[in-house]
């Protein structure tokens, strides 16, 4: 008897594991009706326990669009406006070069706040790191004139959201995202009993240990594991719930995530007149864009995380694709995922549309 053919998605990811791109992976692709392809493989660490449906993944910068959803929920409720200046909510920013930056600037990465700043090296406590973010000189040029991906800008955005709502960021994510989705394990700072069930990330020289169950991003670590730029953990099922809510127009399993109009404003291209396509907290799909692959439509939007995670939604095609890995284990190699992700997305789109 001829064995059944191997699923192309599984074959691609098995080969990636053989090439030591990651030790473990979980993935899902589907439509508003639910998953069409879903799987997991590998181990939580090299030589560790197998990946299971209960495995937690460090979402890294996938935290950003989740916090973006919180911001848009505050906009819906009249607690925040996209044109609000930073100093309106953060008085300590009055008189700085960031006072007049708007929520829109922060969401679209057009604030001019420099990205890629390893502030943790010189600022080992929360107050010092936040002061360093506040004091970072803006890039030359006026805000709103160039897209530069900025985790530091999202750190400020999280502070603005907390001030506008009068509640901490982890509470806002739980109330406005996790609870409407029914995503019980979508959380900052997973409880210690879940650490051993979480995919390991880097063998970190700065911390002197293997990171498993706590945030990989060093700046987020200094901030206590709760930040708008990184820090969230989730299972595959949690990310599926988010993806399904987005492809269904904002409807979660246990309540509304956003109104359809709000979600449309959030996900439409906002910076096509500039150097890169961004929407509000999401990356847009550009011609010959490498991350989402070659087969998604121009209306697709998504985001990736440094640890090897990603989520893309295509409202025109009516599908979503998510891939969760620990590609920074045991050390970071920036050359691996850029080759894998577009191939994975192409195969996933083909599988969903051909189902």
Order of alpha helices (4+ residues) and beta strands (2+ residues): alpha-beta-beta-beta-alpha-alpha-alpha-alpha-alpha-alpha-beta-beta-beta-alpha-beta-alpha-beta-beta-alpha-beta-beta-beta-beta-alpha
